[in-house]
């Protein structure tokens, strides 16, 4: 019954912005720690950002700190990843993840290229 559906990916030029959405069903996102991961071609899956279900505290990988913002809209039961000042090295498939139970969405492709 738990489902995570990412959207918002696409092709963007360096320096541009995208907002990814993770629509959750079967549970309430405010009750769980939620993560964004990404996997670049030929590389492993890396944690990008986390928002805690207890108090909403956030954390970021050093590579995105100051550029990306994780947030949630409890009324919409959706987690967001606002990505600014995008770089070619941000190109990856981005995945939404519920930490407890290790649930994953299908991923959404982000390509940063001129």
N, C-alpha and C positions, 0 to 999 in steps of 0.2 A: 504493500500500500504506500510505502514511502517512495516518493518520486521527486527528482530534481531535474529541472529543464532549463538549460542555459540558452540565452539568446543575446544578440547585440554585436556579435563579431562581424568582421568584414575586413576590407582593404582600406588602409589609411596611410597618408603620407607621414614621413618623419616630422615630429613636432605637433602632430594632430592629437585628437582625443577620441575616445570611445567610452561608452558606458555599457558594461555587461550586466545582464540580469540573470538571477537564478530564482525561478519560481518553484516554490516548495509546496508539496501536498502530502497529506498523511501525518503531518506533525506541525508543530508551531516553532518557527525558527528562533523566536526569542527565548526558547527553553534549551537550546543547544548551541554549542560552539560550532560555527560554520567557517569553512576554509575555502579559499581559492588557490588552486594549483595550476601550474602550466607545464607543458612538455614541448620543447623545441625539437625540430627534426634531428634524429640521431642522439638525443640526450634523454636523461631521466626526467621523472616527474618531480618538480620542485614546488615547495610551499611558497606562495606569494604573499598571502594576507590571511588574517584570522580575526574573527569577531567572537567574543565570548558570550555564551548564553546567559551567564550569571549576572554580569554587570555591564556588558557591552564593550569591555575593554578591547582594544585593537592592537595588532602587531603586524609588522611588515618585514619582508626580506630587505636586506640592505640595498639590493639592486633596484628596488622600486620605491623605497622610502622617500617621501617628499613629492612623488609624482602620482602615486596611486592612493585612492581612498576606498576603504571597505565600509559599507553601511548597510542598514536594514530598514525596511518599512514594515512594521509589525501589522498594520492594517491590511497590507497587501500580501503578507507572508512571503516577502521577497527579499533576497540579499543582492546587493549591487557591488560592482567594482568599477569605480570611476578611474579611467586611465588617461593621464595627461602627459604632455611632452613625450610622446611615444618615440621609441628608437627602434631601428631594425632588429636589434637583439631581443626586443619584446615579442617578436614573431613566434607564435606557439599556438597549440591548442590549449584553451583555458577550460578548466574543470571546476565545477562546484562540488563541495564535499561536506557531508555531515560527519563530524568527528566521531561521535558515539554511534557505533554500528558500521562505520566506514562505508557510508553510502555515497555513490557517485552519480553525477549527471553524465550525459552523452558527450559533452564537450562542445565548444564553439571555436572556430578558427579565427585567429587574429593575425593579419599580415600587415607589416609596416614596411612600406617600400615606396620609392619614388619612381 
